[in-house]
């Protein structure tokens, strides 16, 4: 029952779908409220919270700068009401992150939790595929208008229930580092990596988002290089998938239009990079000018400076909203956990996931998505809140090697000699036996 609950928790967390109740309430919001209720219940029941609660408490304490910035922006009339929702989801997300921390640290629920996150990401990808096949606007976000749809040279880039194809690609491919980590922890078979290969290719083909797919491909190549038998397998499968994708993309009989290859060899790549560099540099300047954050007011500031509202960098987005101290705290936690992906530490999923987030946070502003806020805070809790002892492995450990024949004998290995019986002491003569008395 606990494993099923952990699976559903991960599913609802990653499948950030809007509920048909209005007010832009999403499944991740329900998970966050559930996490808040479980946290309050644990406090009332006297359960020991551990260091993770203190770490997330520090995150919330530093986030008070963000609260103050939003209050000031609302008073001055410069705040953006749509972006202000991000603050509420960030604060509630801390409790969902704590619940995720507890579930991932228990051997009975760890695998089920991460399998639920993978399932939720795949459910989100289903909306992207349906959008790509039918151009059905009913799967879009409730606030998304027709002017927000993305086309590249007349080719539609599907985004499903997400606000942008880049956002859709980043959230769906969260499943990739989790699968790699579970494989390294020997909780799922190695052949599961074939799902990652297929998913990365399909996401790029449908959304035309390059950076996220490239990050996953590089992670797979790194894993294969560290595991030499897997190098040949992944190379063969990757070549086969690339060949099939090339055929389908080129041949008109399969509905191909060559858009994927045109996207890879985009002639406007230099202009795209120039625009991104401009928005990132201006965002960095705003973050330095307002080191304690300006909340949702950054939308107007960035639009006035660049003509764009997208920062194309999630870390700078967090710095402008919540301040440099909050951004540096989150970045330090992500880097600390990502470093474990370079070493043979027991928590492999967290290491690969942190490495993935560090990479994609530098190409898109992802904190508009609730699941990214929860995952970021979860990894910060892991960075300083998890005890160094490893979780019990999913497979039995190797038996202790036998001692060599010439090893020193163990204590009490020799037989104990029998007790020696000492002769009885001579009897003492009584005075009455002396003659003459």
ABEGO torsion letter per residue (X at the ends): XAAAAAAAAAAAAABBBBBBAEGGBBAAAAAAAAAAAAAAAAAAAGBBAEAAAAAAAAAAAAAAAAAAAAAAAAAAGABBAAAAAAAAAAAAAAAAAAAAAAAAABAAAAAAAAAAAAAAAAAAAAAAAAAAAAGBAAABBAABBAAABBBBGGBBBBAEABABAAAAAAAAAAAAAAAAAAAAAGABBAAAAAAAAAAAAAAAAAAGBAAAAAAAAAAAAAAAAABAAAAAAAAAAAAAAAAAAAAAAABAAAGBAGAAAAAAABAAAAAAAAAAAAAAAAAAAAAAABAAEAEAAAAAAAAAAAGBABAGBAAAAAAAAAEAAAAAAAAAAAAAAAAAAABBBABAAAAAAAAAAAAAAAABBAAABAAAAAAAAAAAAAAAABBABBBBBABBBBBBBBBBAABBBBBGABBBBBBBBBBBBBBBBBAAABBGX
